[in-house]
Amino acid sequence: MTATVYESALPLPRKGGRHSLASLVVDSTAVIQRLGSTVALLSAAESGLLV
């Protein structure tokens, strides 16, 4: 599940293309935020807060 979240949050460059440093920073931030919300949801589910 975590790998799927990571892959969907990080767009890959077109074939032969390269990410600029700025876009990598933005992409990394999006990945961290998405993983953080996923961890929060999993924690809530484990503690019985979600039905």
The first five atom37 places (N, CA, C, CB, O) and aatype in JSON, in Angstrom:
{
  "aatype": [12, 16, 0, 16, 19, 18, 6, 15, 0, 10, 14, 10, 14, 1, 11, 7, 7, 1, 8, 15, 10, 0, 15, 10, 19, 19, 3, 15, 16, 0, 19, 9, 5, 1, 10, 7, 15, 16, 19, 0, 10, 10, 15, 0, 0, 6, 15, 7, 10, 10, 19],
  "atom_mask": [
    [1, 1, 1, 1, 1],
    [1, 1, 1, 1, 1],
    [1, 1, 1, 1, 1],
    [1, 1, 1, 1, 1],
    [1, 1, 1, 1, 1],
    [1, 1, 1, 1, 1],
    [1, 1, 1, 1, 1],
    [1, 1, 1, 1, 1],
    [1, 1, 1, 1, 1],
    [1, 1, 1, 1, 1],
    [1, 1, 1, 1, 1],
    [1, 1, 1, 1, 1],
    [1, 1, 1, 1, 1],
    [1, 1, 1, 1, 1],
    [1, 1, 1, 1, 1],
    [1, 1, 1, 0, 1],
    [1, 1, 1, 0, 1],
    [1, 1, 1, 1, 1],
    [1, 1, 1, 1, 1],
    [1, 1, 1, 1, 1],
    [1, 1, 1, 1, 1],
    [1, 1, 1, 1, 1],
    [1, 1, 1, 1, 1],
    [1, 1, 1, 1, 1],
    [1, 1, 1, 1, 1],
    [1, 1, 1, 1, 1],
    [1, 1, 1, 1, 1],
    [1, 1, 1, 1, 1],
    [1, 1, 1, 1, 1],
    [1, 1, 1, 1, 1],
    [1, 1, 1, 1, 1],
    [1, 1, 1, 1, 1],
    [1, 1, 1, 1, 1],
    [1, 1, 1, 1, 1],
    [1, 1, 1, 1, 1],
    [1, 1, 1, 0, 1],
    [1, 1, 1, 1, 1],
    [1, 1, 1, 1, 1],
    [1, 1, 1, 1, 1],
    [1, 1, 1, 1, 1],
    [1, 1, 1, 1, 1],
    [1, 1, 1, 1, 1],
    [1, 1, 1, 1, 1],
    [1, 1, 1, 1, 1],
    [1, 1, 1, 1, 1],
    [1, 1, 1, 1, 1],
    [1, 1, 1, 1, 1],
    [1, 1, 1, 0, 1],
    [1, 1, 1, 1, 1],
    [1, 1, 1, 1, 1],
    [1, 1, 1, 1, 1]
  ],
  "atom_positions": [
    [[0.83, -1.2, 0.0], [0.0, 0.0, 0.0], [0.87, 1.26, 0.0], [-0.94, 0.0, 1.21], [0.6, 2.2, -0.75]],
    [[1.89, 1.28, 0.82], [2.76, 2.45, 0.9], [3.45, 2.71, -0.44], [3.81, 2.27, 2.0], [3.58, 3.85, -0.87]],
    [[3.89, 1.63, -1.1], [4.55, 1.79, -2.4], [3.59, 2.4, -3.42], [5.08, 0.45, -2.91], [3.99, 3.24, -4.22]],
    [[2.34, 1.98, -3.4], [1.35, 2.52, -4.33], [1.14, 4.0, -4.08], [0.01, 1.76, -4.2], [1.07, 4.78, -5.02]],
    [[1.03, 4.39, -2.82], [0.86, 5.81, -2.47], [2.07, 6.6, -2.96], [0.68, 5.99, -0.95], [1.92, 7.67, -3.54]],
    [[3.25, 6.07, -2.72], [4.47, 6.75, -3.13], [4.51, 6.93, -4.64], [5.71, 5.98, -2.65], [4.79, 8.02, -5.14]],
    [[4.22, 5.84, -5.38], [4.27, 5.89, -6.84], [3.24, 6.85, -7.41], [4.06, 4.51, -7.43], [3.52, 7.56, -8.38]],
    [[2.05, 6.89, -6.82], [1.01, 7.77, -7.35], [1.3, 9.23, -7.02], [-0.36, 7.38, -6.8], [0.84, 10.13, -7.72]],
    [[2.05, 9.48, -5.96], [2.36, 10.86, -5.57], [3.55, 11.44, -6.31], [2.61, 10.93, -4.08], [3.74, 12.65, -6.35]],
    [[4.37, 10.57, -6.9], [5.6, 11.03, -7.55], [5.49, 10.82, -9.06], [6.83, 10.28, -6.99], [5.73, 9.72, -9.55]],
    [[5.14, 11.87, -9.81], [5.06, 11.73, -11.26], [6.45, 11.51, -11.86], [4.39, 12.96, -11.9], [7.41, 12.16, -11.45]],
    [[6.54, 10.61, -12.8], [7.82, 10.33, -13.44], [8.02, 11.26, -14.63], [7.9, 8.85, -13.88], [7.06, 11.63, -15.29]],
    [[9.28, 11.65, -14.9], [9.52, 12.5, -16.06], [9.25, 11.74, -17.36], [10.96, 13.04, -16.05], [9.3, 10.51, -17.38]],
    [[8.98, 12.48, -18.41], [8.79, 11.83, -19.71], [10.08, 11.13, -20.11], [8.36, 12.85, -20.79], [11.16, 11.47, -19.62]],
    [[9.96, 10.17, -21.0], [11.13, 9.42, -21.44], [12.2, 10.39, -21.94], [10.75, 8.38, -22.54], [11.94, 11.23, -22.8]],
    [[13.38, 10.25, -21.41], [14.47, 11.12, -21.8], [14.49, 12.46, -21.06], [0.0, 0.0, 0.0], [15.44, 13.23, -21.18]],
    [[13.43, 12.73, -20.3], [13.35, 13.99, -19.57], [13.98, 13.87, -18.2], [0.0, 0.0, 0.0], [14.23, 12.77, -17.7]],
    [[14.23, 15.01, -17.59], [14.79, 15.02, -16.24], [14.01, 15.99, -15.39], [16.3, 15.4, -16.25], [13.52, 17.01, -15.87]],
    [[13.88, 15.66, -14.12], [13.25, 16.57, -13.19], [14.22, 17.7, -12.86], [12.81, 15.84, -11.9], [15.42, 17.47, -12.71]],
    [[13.7, 18.9, -12.74], [14.52, 19.98, -12.2], [14.57, 19.8, -10.69], [13.94, 21.4, -12.6], [13.73, 19.11, -10.11]],
    [[15.54, 20.41, -10.05], [15.67, 20.29, -8.6], [14.41, 20.81, -7.91], [16.91, 21.07, -8.1], [13.95, 20.2, -6.94]],
    [[13.86, 21.92, -8.39], [12.66, 22.49, -7.77], [11.49, 21.52, -7.85], [12.29, 23.81, -8.45], [10.75, 21.37, -6.87]],
    [[11.3, 20.85, -9.0], [10.17, 19.93, -9.11], [10.39, 18.7, -8.24], [9.96, 19.52, -10.57], [9.43, 18.13, -7.73]],
    [[11.64, 18.28, -8.07], [11.91, 17.15, -7.18], [11.57, 17.49, -5.73], [13.38, 16.71, -7.28], [11.04, 16.66, -5.0]],
    [[11.88, 18.72, -5.32], [11.56, 19.15, -3.96], [10.04, 19.17, -3.77], [12.15, 20.55, -3.67], [9.54, 18.69, -2.75]],
    [[9.32, 19.71, -4.74], [7.86, 19.75, -4.67], [7.29, 18.33, -4.65], [7.27, 20.54, -5.86], [6.4, 18.03, -3.86]],
    [[7.81, 17.46, -5.52], [7.35, 16.07, -5.57], [7.62, 15.36, -4.26], [8.02, 15.32, -6.73], [6.77, 14.63, -3.76]],
    [[8.81, 15.58, -3.69], [9.16, 14.94, -2.42], [8.24, 15.4, -1.3], [10.62, 15.23, -2.06], [7.83, 14.61, -0.46]],
    [[7.92, 16.69, -1.3], [7.01, 17.23, -0.29], [5.63, 16.59, -0.42], [6.91, 18.76, -0.42], [5.01, 16.25, 0.59]],
    [[5.17, 16.43, -1.65], [3.86, 15.8, -1.88], [3.87, 14.36, -1.4], [3.48, 15.86, -3.38], [2.89, 13.9, -0.8]],
    [[4.95, 13.65, -1.66], [5.07, 12.25, -1.21], [5.03, 12.18, 0.31], [6.37, 11.62, -1.75], [4.32, 11.34, 0.86]],
    [[5.79, 13.04, 0.98], [5.84, 13.03, 2.45], [4.47, 13.35, 3.03], [6.88, 14.04, 2.96], [4.04, 12.71, 3.99]],
    [[3.78, 14.34, 2.46], [2.45, 14.7, 2.95], [1.46, 13.56, 2.74], [1.94, 15.97, 2.26], [0.66, 13.26, 3.63]],
    [[1.51, 12.93, 1.58], [0.58, 11.83, 1.28], [0.85, 10.64, 2.19], [0.69, 11.41, -0.2], [-0.08, 10.02, 2.7]],
    [[2.14, 10.32, 2.41], [2.48, 9.22, 3.3], [2.05, 9.53, 4.73], [3.99, 8.92, 3.25], [1.57, 8.65, 5.45]],
    [[2.22, 10.78, 5.16], [1.81, 11.18, 6.5], [0.32, 11.0, 6.71], [0.0, 0.0, 0.0], [-0.1, 10.52, 7.76]],
    [[-0.47, 11.38, 5.71], [-1.93, 11.22, 5.86], [-2.31, 9.75, 5.82], [-2.67, 11.99, 4.75], [-3.26, 9.34, 6.48]],
    [[-1.58, 8.94, 5.04], [-1.85, 7.5, 4.99], [-1.55, 6.86, 6.34], [-1.02, 6.83, 3.88], [-2.32, 6.03, 6.83]],
    [[-0.43, 7.24, 6.95], [-0.07, 6.7, 8.26], [-1.11, 7.11, 9.3], [1.33, 7.21, 8.69], [-1.49, 6.3, 10.15]],
    [[-1.59, 8.35, 9.22], [-2.62, 8.81, 10.16], [-3.91, 8.0, 10.0], [-2.92, 10.31, 9.94], [-4.53, 7.63, 10.99]],
    [[-4.29, 7.72, 8.76], [-5.5, 6.92, 8.52], [-5.33, 5.49, 9.03], [-5.84, 6.9, 7.02], [-6.24, 4.92, 9.63]],
    [[-4.16, 4.91, 8.78], [-3.91, 3.54, 9.25], [-3.9, 3.49, 10.78], [-2.57, 3.01, 8.7], [-4.42, 2.54, 11.37]],
    [[-3.33, 4.5, 11.41], [-3.31, 4.55, 12.87], [-4.72, 4.67, 13.43], [-2.45, 5.71, 13.36], [-5.07, 4.02, 14.41]],
    [[-5.53, 5.52, 12.8], [-6.92, 5.69, 13.24], [-7.7, 4.39, 13.07], [-7.6, 6.83, 12.45], [-8.51, 4.02, 13.92]],
    [[-7.45, 3.69, 11.97], [-8.14, 2.42, 11.72], [-7.75, 1.38, 12.77], [-7.82, 1.9, 10.3], [-8.59, 0.63, 13.25]],
    [[-6.46, 1.34, 13.11], [-5.99, 0.37, 14.11], [-6.55, 0.66, 15.49], [-4.47, 0.38, 14.17], [-6.84, -0.27, 16.25]],
    [[-6.71, 1.92, 15.81], [-7.19, 2.27, 17.15], [-8.72, 2.21, 17.24], [-6.7, 3.65, 17.54], [-9.29, 2.46, 18.31]],
    [[-9.37, 1.9, 16.13], [-10.82, 1.75, 16.15], [-11.58, 3.04, 15.97], [0.0, 0.0, 0.0], [-12.79, 3.08, 16.2]],
    [[-10.9, 4.11, 15.56], [-11.58, 5.38, 15.36], [-12.39, 5.4, 14.07], [-10.58, 6.52, 15.36], [-13.36, 6.13, 13.94]],
    [[-11.96, 4.57, 13.12], [-12.7, 4.48, 11.85], [-13.58, 3.24, 11.87], [-11.74, 4.44, 10.64], [-13.19, 2.2, 12.38]],
    [[-14.76, 3.37, 11.32], [-15.69, 2.23, 11.29], [-15.76, 1.68, 9.9], [-17.11, 2.62, 11.79], [-16.48, 0.71, 9.65]]
  ]
}
